[in-house]
Amino acid sequence: MTDFTTKNKKSILNKILIFVFWMCIWQAVHLIIGRDIYVPSPLSVFIRLSELVFLKSFWLSVLYSIYRVVAGILLSIVIGAITAVFSAISAFVLNLIHPLMTAIKSTPVLSFIIIALIWFSSGNVPVFICFLMCYPVIWTNLVTGIKGVDKKLLEMSKVYKVKKTVVFKKIFIPSVLPYFTAACITCLGLGWKVTVAAEVLSHPKIAIGSNLHTAKAYLDSTELFAWTFVVVLLSFIFEIVFSRIIKKHGMEDKIGANDK
């Protein structure tokens, strides 16, 4: 218990030191450039951020953007998982979907955003773009994970007539879970990037991207940096929460297996 507490304290201290280091680099760049319009000081950005958090519009913008990111990622997970299963089972489906994945990966996000502006309302464009950019990541990882399941274990389960539910829980899930986890972590970072970019261009009434667009229009670099910091922080929090959920469930599964 003592060793765990010591390691935890060292980890927190390391993170604080890393944060301080990058704040010092930021401050140094600010002093070298010497113009707030290009790079405002960390202090001015955090002061502006402290003013924003007391505004109702700030929290509404954050909540709406979170909703769009979550909706887009969930759509990509559901549709990606369904199509990945069929792609792993059928070579025809795999060959049918693969060109679509290549097209999505190679086409600039800006092109999709412009097309989506014609198809959807400004509030739904970010959701669609988030889904479209995350979908290939989920699909590719899950197809790789499903195809990577140990064939010998599957053959052995057939020989011993193991129930399909047990095979699914004990063979498929442990094999596919690392690929799924990696895909979701990637999508959490990617989702925030493309969703906010779509918000900047589609300019919905309430969104982080809309505030970034307004700050840019008025050349308010301090507020621009403040909102950018919010996006980075939210993406970081999402990744930490997701990683802890996965670790917790993984630990519970191990405990359950040991009890059995």
Backbone torsions as a table, in degrees:
resi	resn	phi	psi	omega
1	MET	NA	-40.4	-179.7
2	THR	-66.2	-42.7	179.2
3	ASP	-62.3	-40.4	179.6
4	PHE	-63.9	-43.4	179.9
5	THR	-64.2	-41.2	179.7
6	THR	-64.1	-44.3	178.8
7	LYS	-63.8	-39.1	179.6
8	ASN	-64.5	-42.1	178.7
9	LYS	-65.0	-40.9	179.1
10	LYS	-64.5	-39.8	179.3
11	SER	-63.6	-43.9	178.8
12	ILE	-64.0	-42.8	179.6
13	LEU	-62.7	-42.1	178.5
14	ASN	-61.4	-42.3	-180.0
15	LYS	-65.4	-38.9	177.9
16	ILE	-64.1	-44.1	-179.8
17	LEU	-64.0	-39.4	177.9
18	ILE	-64.3	-43.0	178.6
19	PHE	-61.6	-45.6	179.4
20	VAL	-62.3	-40.1	179.7
21	PHE	-58.9	-48.1	-177.8
22	TRP	-71.7	-28.8	173.9
23	MET	-66.3	-37.8	177.5
24	CYS	-65.6	-40.5	177.3
25	ILE	-63.1	-43.8	178.4
26	TRP	-59.2	-47.7	-179.6
27	GLN	-62.5	-39.4	179.6
28	ALA	-63.7	-43.3	178.1
29	VAL	-63.1	-40.3	177.4
30	HIS	-60.1	-44.0	-179.0
31	LEU	-69.0	-36.8	-179.5
32	ILE	-67.6	-46.5	-178.8
33	ILE	-72.2	-42.9	173.4
34	GLY	74.3	14.6	177.9
35	ARG	-135.4	119.9	-176.6
36	ASP	-63.5	-26.1	-177.5
37	ILE	-66.9	-26.1	178.2
38	TYR	-91.7	-54.5	178.9
39	VAL	-137.8	101.7	177.0
40	PRO	-72.1	161.2	-179.5
41	SER	-73.7	152.3	177.4
42	PRO	-56.3	-39.1	-178.3
43	LEU	-62.0	-45.8	-179.3
44	SER	-65.1	-35.4	178.7
45	VAL	-66.8	-45.1	-179.1
46	PHE	-69.9	-31.1	174.4
47	ILE	-65.5	-44.2	178.6
48	ARG	-64.8	-38.0	178.6
49	LEU	-64.6	-39.6	178.5
50	SER	-65.9	-27.0	175.7
51	GLU	-76.7	-37.2	-178.2
52	LEU	-66.4	-37.9	-174.6
53	VAL	-65.4	-15.2	178.8
54	PHE	-92.4	1.4	179.4
55	LEU	-97.0	137.3	178.4
56	LYS	-63.4	-37.5	-178.8
57	SER	-62.4	-31.4	178.6
58	PHE	-62.0	-51.1	-176.4
59	TRP	-69.5	-33.4	175.4
60	LEU	-64.8	-42.9	178.4
61	SER	-61.7	-43.5	179.6
62	VAL	-62.9	-46.6	-178.0
63	LEU	-63.9	-43.4	179.5
64	TYR	-64.8	-39.6	179.1
65	SER	-68.5	-39.1	175.9
66	ILE	-60.7	-44.2	178.7
67	TYR	-57.8	-44.7	-178.1
68	ARG	-66.1	-41.0	178.8
69	VAL	-64.9	-48.8	-178.8
70	VAL	-62.2	-44.3	-179.9
71	ALA	-61.5	-44.7	-179.8
72	GLY	-64.4	-43.3	-179.5
73	ILE	-68.9	-42.3	178.6
74	LEU	-61.6	-41.4	176.7
75	LEU	-60.9	-43.3	-179.8
76	SER	-66.1	-35.2	179.2
77	ILE	-68.4	-47.4	-177.5
78	VAL	-64.1	-53.6	-177.9
79	ILE	-69.5	-37.5	178.4
80	GLY	-63.5	-40.6	180.0
81	ALA	-66.8	-44.3	-179.2
82	ILE	-62.5	-49.4	-178.7
83	THR	-69.5	-30.3	178.8
84	ALA	-66.7	-39.7	178.8
85	VAL	-62.7	-48.0	179.5
86	PHE	-65.8	-35.3	179.4
87	SER	-68.2	-36.7	179.5
88	ALA	-71.9	-30.5	-179.0
89	ILE	-81.0	-43.7	-173.8
90	SER	-112.7	124.7	177.4
91	ALA	-66.5	-32.5	179.6
92	PHE	-63.9	-46.5	179.1
93	VAL	-63.9	-40.2	178.4
94	LEU	-59.8	-47.7	179.8
95	ASN	-67.6	-28.4	179.9
96	LEU	-72.5	-41.6	-175.4
97	ILE	-84.6	-29.3	-174.7
98	HIS	-54.8	-44.0	177.3
99	PRO	-60.8	-34.3	178.4
100	LEU	-64.1	-43.3	179.0
101	MET	-62.4	-41.5	179.2
102	THR	-63.7	-41.8	179.8
103	ALA	-64.3	-43.2	-179.7
104	ILE	-64.4	-43.3	-178.4
105	LYS	-66.6	-34.3	-174.4
106	SER	-89.2	-18.0	-178.8
107	THR	-83.1	133.1	178.5
108	PRO	-59.8	143.7	-179.8
109	VAL	-59.7	-36.3	-179.0
110	LEU	-57.9	-39.2	179.4
111	SER	-61.9	-44.9	179.7
112	PHE	-65.3	-37.8	179.9
113	ILE	-64.1	-43.6	179.6
114	ILE	-63.1	-42.6	178.3
115	ILE	-64.0	-43.4	-178.4
116	ALA	-63.9	-30.1	178.0
117	LEU	-63.3	-27.3	177.7
118	ILE	-79.6	-35.1	-174.2
119	TRP	-82.8	-39.9	-169.6
120	PHE	-121.3	168.7	173.0
121	SER	-73.7	162.1	-175.9
122	SER	-59.9	-31.5	-179.3
123	GLY	-75.1	-25.6	-178.4
124	ASN	-93.9	-15.8	179.2
125	VAL	-57.9	-48.0	179.9
126	PRO	-60.9	-36.2	178.8
127	VAL	-63.9	-46.3	-179.9
128	PHE	-62.9	-43.9	-178.5
129	ILE	-65.8	-41.1	177.5
130	CYS	-60.7	-46.6	177.9
131	PHE	-59.8	-47.1	-174.6
132	LEU	-64.3	-38.4	-178.2
133	MET	-78.4	-30.6	-178.5
134	CYS	-85.7	-26.5	-176.7
135	TYR	-55.7	-47.9	179.3
136	PRO	-62.0	-33.2	179.7
137	VAL	-65.9	-47.3	179.3
138	ILE	-63.4	-48.9	-177.1
139	TRP	-59.5	-50.0	-177.2
140	THR	-61.4	-46.9	-178.1
141	ASN	-65.5	-42.4	-178.7
142	LEU	-69.3	-39.0	176.1
143	VAL	-61.3	-44.5	178.0
144	THR	-62.1	-42.9	-179.9
145	GLY	-65.2	-44.1	-179.3
146	ILE	-66.2	-42.9	179.9
147	LYS	-69.9	-21.1	-178.9
148	GLY	-86.4	0.9	177.8
149	VAL	-61.8	134.8	-177.0
150	ASP	-60.8	114.4	-178.8
151	LYS	-66.0	-32.7	-179.9
152	LYS	-64.5	-38.6	177.5
153	LEU	-65.4	-37.8	178.7
154	LEU	-66.5	-41.7	177.7
155	GLU	-64.1	-40.9	179.5
156	MET	-64.1	-39.3	179.5
157	SER	-65.1	-33.8	176.7
158	LYS	-68.6	-41.3	-179.5
159	VAL	-61.9	-43.6	-178.4
160	TYR	-89.7	6.5	176.5
161	LYS	53.4	49.1	177.7
162	VAL	-74.4	141.0	-179.4
163	LYS	-60.6	145.4	-178.4
164	LYS	-62.4	-34.4	178.5
165	THR	-65.3	-37.4	178.4
166	VAL	-69.7	-41.6	177.5
167	VAL	-60.0	-42.3	-180.0
168	PHE	-64.0	-44.9	-177.1
169	LYS	-73.4	-40.8	-171.5
170	LYS	-95.5	-19.0	-178.0
171	ILE	-115.1	-55.3	-175.4
172	PHE	-67.3	-51.7	-176.4
173	ILE	-60.1	-49.5	178.5
174	PRO	-60.7	-30.8	-179.3
175	SER	-76.9	-38.5	-175.0
176	VAL	-86.8	-28.0	-174.4
177	LEU	-53.8	-45.3	178.7
178	PRO	-59.1	-38.7	179.0
179	TYR	-68.2	-41.6	179.4
180	PHE	-64.7	-43.2	179.5
181	THR	-61.7	-46.6	179.3
182	ALA	-61.4	-40.3	179.5
183	ALA	-64.0	-43.8	-178.9
184	CYS	-65.5	-41.5	179.1
185	ILE	-63.0	-42.0	176.7
186	THR	-62.3	-42.6	-178.2
187	CYS	-67.2	-31.5	179.8
188	LEU	-63.8	-41.6	176.9
189	GLY	-72.8	-46.4	-179.8
190	LEU	-64.3	-39.6	-178.7
191	GLY	-59.0	-44.1	179.0
192	TRP	-65.0	-41.1	-179.2
193	LYS	-60.8	-53.7	-174.0
194	VAL	-73.5	-32.0	179.5
195	THR	-66.8	-46.5	179.6
196	VAL	-66.5	-38.2	176.9
197	ALA	-61.1	-42.0	178.3
198	ALA	-66.3	-36.9	177.5
199	GLU	-64.5	-38.0	179.7
200	VAL	-61.9	-41.0	-177.0
201	LEU	-84.6	-38.1	-179.5
202	SER	-80.8	-24.3	174.3
203	HIS	54.5	58.3	173.7
204	PRO	-65.9	161.7	-173.6
205	LYS	-61.0	-43.7	-178.6
206	ILE	-122.7	112.0	-178.7
207	ALA	-172.4	153.9	175.2
208	ILE	-63.7	-42.0	-179.6
209	GLY	-60.8	-35.8	178.2
210	SER	-65.6	-38.4	176.9
211	ASN	-67.9	-35.8	174.8
212	LEU	-63.5	-42.7	179.5
213	HIS	-62.8	-42.7	179.7
214	THR	-65.0	-43.5	179.0
215	ALA	-61.8	-39.5	178.8
216	LYS	-67.0	-40.7	-178.9
217	ALA	-62.3	-36.2	-179.8
218	TYR	-94.0	7.2	-178.8
219	LEU	53.8	37.2	178.4
220	ASP	-92.8	83.5	-175.1
221	SER	-63.9	-33.1	-179.7
222	THR	-62.9	-47.0	178.6
223	GLU	-69.9	-34.9	177.6
224	LEU	-60.0	-45.4	178.0
225	PHE	-67.8	-36.6	-179.7
226	ALA	-63.1	-46.1	178.7
227	TRP	-67.8	-36.1	176.6
228	THR	-62.9	-41.0	177.5
229	PHE	-62.0	-38.1	178.5
230	VAL	-61.9	-43.9	179.6
231	VAL	-61.8	-46.7	179.2
232	VAL	-61.1	-44.2	-179.3
233	LEU	-63.7	-44.3	179.3
234	LEU	-63.2	-42.5	177.9
235	SER	-61.8	-42.0	179.1
236	PHE	-64.0	-44.2	179.8
237	ILE	-63.8	-43.5	179.4
238	PHE	-59.1	-43.6	-179.3
239	GLU	-65.2	-41.3	179.8
240	ILE	-64.8	-46.8	-179.3
241	VAL	-61.0	-45.6	-179.6
242	PHE	-63.6	-44.0	-179.8
243	SER	-61.8	-39.4	179.7
244	ARG	-69.5	-37.1	177.3
245	ILE	-62.7	-44.4	179.6
246	ILE	-63.7	-43.8	179.6
247	LYS	-64.3	-40.7	-179.3
248	LYS	-63.7	-46.4	-180.0
249	HIS	-67.5	-36.4	177.3
250	GLY	-64.3	-39.5	178.3
251	MET	-66.8	-40.9	179.2
252	GLU	-64.1	-38.1	178.6
253	ASP	-64.9	-38.3	179.1
254	LYS	-67.0	-41.6	179.4
255	ILE	-62.9	-43.3	179.0
256	GLY	-62.1	-38.8	179.3
257	ALA	-67.4	-39.6	179.3
258	ASN	-66.4	-37.7	179.1
259	ASP	-64.7	-35.0	179.2
260	LYS	-72.5	NA	NA
